[in-house]
Amino acid sequence: RIGILPGGGGTQRLPRLIGAQEALGMMLTGRLLDAKAALKMGILHEIVPADELVATAKKRIFERKVLPAPWDQKGYRIPGGQVYSKGGMMVFPPANALYRRSTYDNYPGARNIMKCVYEGLMVDIDTGLRIEARYFTNLLRTKEAKHMIRSIFISMQELNKGLRRPEGVAKSEIKKIAVIGAGLMGAGIAYVSAKAGIDVILIDRNMEAAEKGKDYSAKILSKRVSKGRMKGAARDAILEHIIPADNYDGLKDIDLVIEAVFEDPKIKADVVKACEAVMPEGAIFGSNTSTLPITGLAEASAKPENFVGIHFFSPVDKMMLVEIIKGDKTGDEAIARALDFVAAIKKTPIVVNDSRGFYTSRVVGTYVAEALHMLEEGVPPIMIENAGRAAGMPVGPFVLADEVGLDVSYKIAAAGKAALGDKYVEGPIDRLLEEIVIKQGRHGRKNGKGLFDYPEKGKKHIWAGLLELQDKHLDPSEVDMEVLGQRFLAIQALETARCFEENVLTDVREADVGGILGFGFAPFTGGPLSYIDMVGSADFVARIASFAETYGERFKPTKGLNAMAEAGETYYK
């Protein structure tokens, strides 16, 4: 998960305890086990209460029940068989294929885990430990490991501990919130809040819609109960925190309101006024908008200093990032309260300044847009999709566009066009979205048809109609997959650099952590700005300048990047 391998003997002991197949599955994915599961698998020998741990260990020693390790005992055999046994041959070739398919060989840590286990199981454990030490030392010297440790481990911890919390503002305990809008996003916010022990008034236009929003939590929790991961009583206790409603009466004693209604400024303005008529003095209003400028939305508020953006990501229960947006008039109290709430629900916050699309939506939009540019150029659609994955993104650009919703992208583009007026430059992307969304009625996964088709039975597949939208079709042999991948990463990193220069982002750590957690920017790079450092500012500027000549002005280097390249500077000092 942070780019390294279990270098204290883990790659040698674990496969000798539970077999190479299970061990590789755990180490390559970073899968965590609870104590009972570890005991069942044979990783642990005994479970005792924490306060009895030392006493029990001493007792077992005196009872002489601490035996030599299994691999030191006479007659020991590796579970599942040796590397070149029948069992071993059933493990390593498929494991290598799965590793390649899931990582595209972008992660030295995963690659070295494979090497440690494969080579280590062919020798005695002492030699295996020396092999592991060699690969571990090699790994720590790679840029990928250094950047992943810095961003995913160190920087994330700093953000979780309140790196961006305003000084001089007392800590607040969020006891009760209201969520306006019980759709997928609002229901998700209600779930993570209730799970943290916070009371939630979940409001929608009628009780049926509000109850449906609560059912979202009930389904998630009941699934955990059915799998034995939770008691029914614990589920019921969480659900008691969610109170469905079709009016604003319950807002009289809340600490925080989060609206999660449609991305329409007028609807949001009506919600703001209705809530503020009931909210207590000092309560904070948070908007979950993903693109609309907070400063503009706050104009509907009588107290813009208490108005803040709180941007969640879908699905809320799985996505760990929350983007806090500071409008022109947002006060420190509102920022601090929002951060206290994010800490309570155990998510990672970043704080950004106001801008259309803020940071995350603005940058991830370039990923999808670049895919549409490639489509316009005649690149085969499946090559575009695969190039995104091979570059290190968790999903291809077309899958991402379908998950977000093509209709949502169309509305965002329309809102941007309306806001910018004559300054808006219409391009091929606008025409493609017009054709796909309006004329073809393809909205994405939600209606079963987008850039992919989603049959009721069978796997999703690229929509054949994409080929008909292309005026030309490049031969696959003419397309350089590596260049496609470089374009995907470069356009996102460039937009991140713009956000940094425009003061939307003020901390490189937030840029990188937000990029990885918010839109899955190739984690092996450490994040968008770490990626520029990894390539080198001079080489990065040369690359995007070349892309600008070939593919368009959108790749033109910024003044700040040009200055960094000339001075040989990096984002991290």
N, C-alpha and C positions, 0 to 999 in steps of 0.2 A: 504493500500500500504506500510505502514511502520510498520505494526505489532500492531497497537493500535486501539482503537475504539473512536468515537466522544464523548468524555467523558464530554463535557460541556452541556449535556442535549440533545445531538443530537439523541441518541437512543430512547428518550421518545417523543420529540417534532415532529420529522420527521414522524413517523408512525401515529401520531395523526393528522397531517396535510394532508398527502397524502395516508394513508393506509399502512398496514404492507407489502403488496406485493411489492409495488414500493420502499418503504423505505429500505427493506432488499436487494432488487436488487442494490440500490445505495451504501449502506454501505458495503456490502460483496464484491463488485467489485472495490470500490473506484471510481465509475463512476463520471465524472465531467459534469456539466451542464453550459451552458451559461445563461445569465440573462433572455433572452426571453423564453427559455425552462423552467426555474425555475418559471417564472411568469405564464406560461401556466399551470403548474402542481399545482400551488397554494402555492408554497413555498415562493414566494415573493408576495407582494401586489401591488407594483408600481415600475416602473423603471424611473429614472431621470438622467440627465447628472451629471457627477461626481462633477463638480464645484457648482452644485445646491443642493447637497445631504443634507447638514446640514440645509440650509435655508428651504428646503421643509419639512424636519423632524419637524422643529420648527413650521412651518405653520400648519402642520397636527395636532400638539398638541394643538395649539391655536384654531383650528377649531373643536377640540374635535372629530377628526376622528380616533384617536388611540383607538380602542376598546379593551376590555379584550381579551385575547387569546381565540381561539375557544373552547378549553376544559374547560375554566372557565365560559362559557356562558350556560345559561339554555337550556336544551334540546339537548345538544351536543351528537353526536354519532360518534364513531370511523369509519372513512371511510373504507368500506369493512367488517365491523362487528367486534364484540368481538372475543376473541381467541376461545371460544367454540361455536360460532355461526356457521351457515352453511358456511358463507363466510370465517370465520377464519379457519375452518377445510379444506377449499380448499387451504389455504395458507401454514400453518405450516408443515404438513407432507411432501408435495412436496418440500418445501424450505429446510427442514432438509436433504432430500435425495439428493437434488442438492448440498447442502453444503458438504455433505460427499463425493460425487462423484468428486467434483472439488478440494477439499482440502485434502482429505484422513485424515481429523482430525489432520493435522499437525500444524494448525495455531490457537493458543489460542485466538487471537484477533477476528477472525471470529466466533469462538465458543462462545465467550462471547457476541458478538453482538446478536447472536441468543437468548441467555439466557436473555439478557437485554430486548429485544423487547417482547419475549414470556411472561416473568414474569411481566414486567412493564405494559403491556396492561391489565393485570388482576386486577390492583389496580389503585388508583387515581395517578395523576401525581407526587405529592409530594413524595409519597412512591416509585413511579417508579424512581424518581431521586436518592433516597437513594440506591435503588437496583443497578442503574447504577454506582454510586460512589464506591460501594463495588466491583463490577466486574472490574472497571477501575483500582482501587488500586491493586487488585489481579493480573491483567494483567501486570502492570508495574514491578512487581516483577519477572516475568518469564524471563528465558534466551532468549527465542525467541524474545520477545519484545525488550529487551535491545540490542540484536545483530542486529535486523532489523533496529532499530532507528539509531544505530551507523553506519551501513554500507550504508543503502539506503537513509538516511536523512543527517547525519553529514558528513561522508566520501565522499559521492557523491558531496555534495555542495563544499567541500574543493577541490576536483579534478576539478570541473567545474570552480572554481575561480582561477585556475592556480597553484595549489600546486606544480606541477612538472616542471613549466616553468623555464628555466635557468635564473639566475640572470645576470643583466648587459646587456641584449639584449633588444633593443628598440622594443616596440610593432609595429607590422606591420598590415597594412590593405590589405587584400586579395581582389583585385578588379577583377582579371581575371585569370582563370585557364584553363588548357587543360586536357581533359580526353581521354586517348588512349584506345580504345576498347569500342564499344557501345553495348556490350552484357548486360545481366541482371544486372551485378554488375556495369559496367561503366555507364549504363543508370540511375541506381539508384543514383550514385554519382553525375551525372549531374543534376538530379532532385533536390536533397537536396541543392546543391550549388546554382542553379538558384532561388530556393525558398528563399534563404538568400540574394538575390540581387547580386550574383556574376556572371559575364559573363563567359560562358563556351564554349570552342571550343571542340566539341565532334567528335573525329576522329575515323574512321574505314577504312577498306580496300577499300570500295567503298561508293558512296553517298547513295545507297539504304540501306546499313547496318547502316550508320550513321543516316539517316532519321528515320529508324525503332527505333533506340535508343531514338531519340527525341519523337517519338510517345508514348513511355512508359510514359513520363511525361504528354503528352497531355491526355492520357487515365485517369490517376489518377486525374488530375485537372478537366477534363470534368465531371467525376463522381461526384466530389464535387459540380460543378455548377448545375448538374441535380438534386441534392438533396437540393439545395438552400443554401448550406454552403459557396458559393463563387460566386462573380459576374463574368460574362464572361470577362469583361475588366481586372479584376485581373488575371484571368487565362492567358489571352493573354500577359499581361505584364511579367509574369514569363517565358512564352515560348520564348519571345523575347531574353531572356538571353542565350538561347541555340542555338549555331550555328553549324550545322552539317558540316563536312568536310572530304575529302578523301586525304588530304595532310597536311604537317606540316608548311605551310606558316604562319598560324595564331599564331604561337608560338613566334613571334618576340617581343611581348610586354607582355608576361604572367608573373605572379608571381610564379606560381606553376604548375607542371605537375604531374598527377597521372596516372600511367599505370595500366590498368585492363585487360591485355591480358592473354592468356593461361599460365598455370603453367609449362612453359618450359624455362629453363635458356637461351637457344640460342635465342628464339624469344624475350625474354625480353631484352637480350643484344643488339639485332638489334634495338629495339625500343629506348633504351637509347642513342645509338650512333646517330640515326636519329634525335631525339629530341635535343640533345646537340649541334648539328650542327646549330640549328636555335635559341635555347633559348637565352635570354639576359643574360648578366653577373649578377650573383647573384641570378638567379632564382633557385628554389629548385625542385629536382626530387624526387617524392614519388612513391614507388612500393606498389601495393595493394596485393602482394603475401600473401597467408595464411600460407605457410609452408617453402618456400625456404629461406635459410639464407641470410640476407641483405648484410652481408660482402662479400659474394661470388658474389651476383648480382652487387654490387658496383664496382667490378673489371672492369666492362665494361665502367665505368664512368671516364671521364677525371678529374672530381672534386668529389671524393668520400666523401669529407667533406660536400657536398651539397646533398648527397643521403641519403634518410631516408625511412623506412617502414611505410606505412599508411594503416593499415589493417581494412577494413570495414567488416561488417557482413550483411548477406542477410536475409530478404529484407532490403535494405539500408534505406528506408524511415521509417521503423518501429523499427529497431534495434538501440539502443541509444549509444552503445559503439563504440569507435574507438581505436585500439591498435597501438600506435606509437612505432616503433622498431628502436633502436639505434644500428647501425653497428659499427664495430671497429674504423672506421674513420669518422663516422658521427659527424658533428660539432654542437655546441650549437645553431648557427643561424638556421640550418635546423630543429632542434627539436622545437625551439621557433616558427618558421614560421608554422610548422605543427600543433602545439598547437593553434596558432592564427586562423588557418583555421578551426579546429575542434570547437573552441569557436564560430566562425562566423556562422557555420551551426547548432549550439545549440545541440551538442552531448557531451557525457562524454568521456574524454580521459584517458588512462593509458599509461605510458611510460615503456617499458621493454627493456632489453638488448638482443642482438642477440642470437638465438639458433634455431635449426631446429624445426619448429612448434611454435616457440616463446613461449608464455604462453597458450593462449586460445586454439589454435588448438592442441597443445601437450596434454593438459589435457582432452579436450572433446574426443580426440581419445581413451583415456583409458576407457571412458564410453561405447563406442561402442565395443571396444575390449573385455571388460569384458563380455558383452552380448554374444559375439561369443564364448568366453571360456565356458560360461554356456551352450550354444547350444551344444558345443563339449562334455560337461559332460552328456548330455541327458535330461536337464531340458526342459519341454514343452515350446515351443516358446511363447505362449500367456502369460504364467506365467512370463517369462523374461520381456516381454513388460510391463505388469501390475506392476511388481515389481519396475521398473524404475519410473513410475508415482507415485506409493504409497510412494516411498522414498522421493518424493518432486520435482523430475525433471519435467519440463513443458511438455515434450513429452517422450515417451518411446524410448529406444535405437535404435530399428529397424526403427521407423518412422524417427528419426533423421538421421540415416544412409542413408535412401532413399532420404531425403530432400537434404542432402549434395551431394549425388550421389555416388553410389557404385563404379562406374568407376573412380571417383575422388579419392576415398579412395585407390583404387588399384594402381593408378598412383603415389600417395603420398608414398605408401609403396614401390613401385618399385624405386622411386627416392631415398628414404632412403636406400634401399638395395644397389643401385649403389654407393651412397656416402660413405657408411660405409664399403663396400667390405667384406673382410673376418670377420670383427667384427660383421656383421649382423647375428643375430640368427633367423633362419626361424622357424616358429611355425605353429600350427593348423589354425591360422587366415589367414596366407598366402595361405594355401591350400583351405580354405573356399572361400576366395575372388577369387582365380583362378577358382574354380568351378562355382561360382555364376556369376561372371562378364564375364570371357572369354568363358567358355564352355556353360553356360546357356544364356548369353547375357542379363542379368538382371542388368540394370544400376540405377534403383531407380524410383522415381516418374516421372522423365523426359521422360522415355520411357514406362511408364505405368506398369512396372514390376520390382520389387526389392525384398526386404524381405517381402513386402506387394504386393498384386495385386491391381491394380487401374482400375476397369472396367469403361467403359464410362458411364454406367448407374448403379447406386447403390453405396453402401459404399465400401471403401477399406477394405481388409481383409488379414490376415496373409497368406503368400504363403504356400500352402500345401506341396510343395516340400522341405521345410525346414526339415520336419520330415524324408524325405528320405535321407537327408544329415547326419543325426545322426546315429551313429553306435549303440547307445543304447538309451533307452527311460525310464526315471525315472517315477515311479508312482507319480502323483501329491501329494498324501498323504505323500510321502517321502521328499517333498521339503519344506523347511522353507522359507516362503516369507520374513520374517523379516531379515533373514540372507542374502538373495539376495539383499535386499535394502541396508543393511549395507555394503555389498561388493561394490555396485555401488558408494556410497558416500565415502567409505574409499579409493578406488583406485584413485578417483579424488583428494581427499584431500592429499593423499600421494604424488601424482605427483606434486601438488601445492607446497608441502613442499620441494620437490626436486628442483623445479624451484627457490624457495626462497634460498635454500642452495647453489645453483649453480650461484646465483647472476643474474639470468634472471629476477627475481622480486627483487625489493629493498625496497618495502614499503608494509606492511601488508594490508593497506587500498586499494591499487590497486589490490592486490590478491583477496580480498573479493568482491569489487565492480565489478572488471573485471569478476570474476566467476559468479556473479549473472546476470549481463547485457550481458556478452559474450556468455555463454553457459547454463544459467539458473540453475546454481547450487542451489539446494534447498534453496530458499530465506528465509524460516523460520529459517534457521541456522545462517544467517548473512554472509554466504560465506564459502569457503573451510577451511580457517585457523580459522575462528570463530567456525566452526564445530569441529575442533580438540580441541579448548578451551572448547567448550560446553561438549564434551565427557570427556575431561580431558586428558592431555598428557600421563599420565601413563596408563589409561584405553585404550586410542587409540592405544598406542604401543602394549599393551597386545593383543588387538583385531587383529591388522594386523599381529602380530607375529604368532598368532593362524591360521589366514588365510594363511600365508606363508607356514605353515606346511601342511595344508590341500589342498590348491589350487595352490601353486607354489611360486617361488622366487620373482615374481613381487610384492608381498605384503611385502617383507622384509623391516623392519624399517630402516630409514637412521641413520647415526651417529648423526646428529643434533637432530632428534626426540628422540633417545635413551638418549642423554644428557639432553634434556628437561624433559623427564619422570623421570630420576634419581633425577633431581633438583626440580621437581614439578613446572616447569615454564610454562608460557603461552605466546602466541604470543602478546597479548595485555596486557600491564603492568598496 
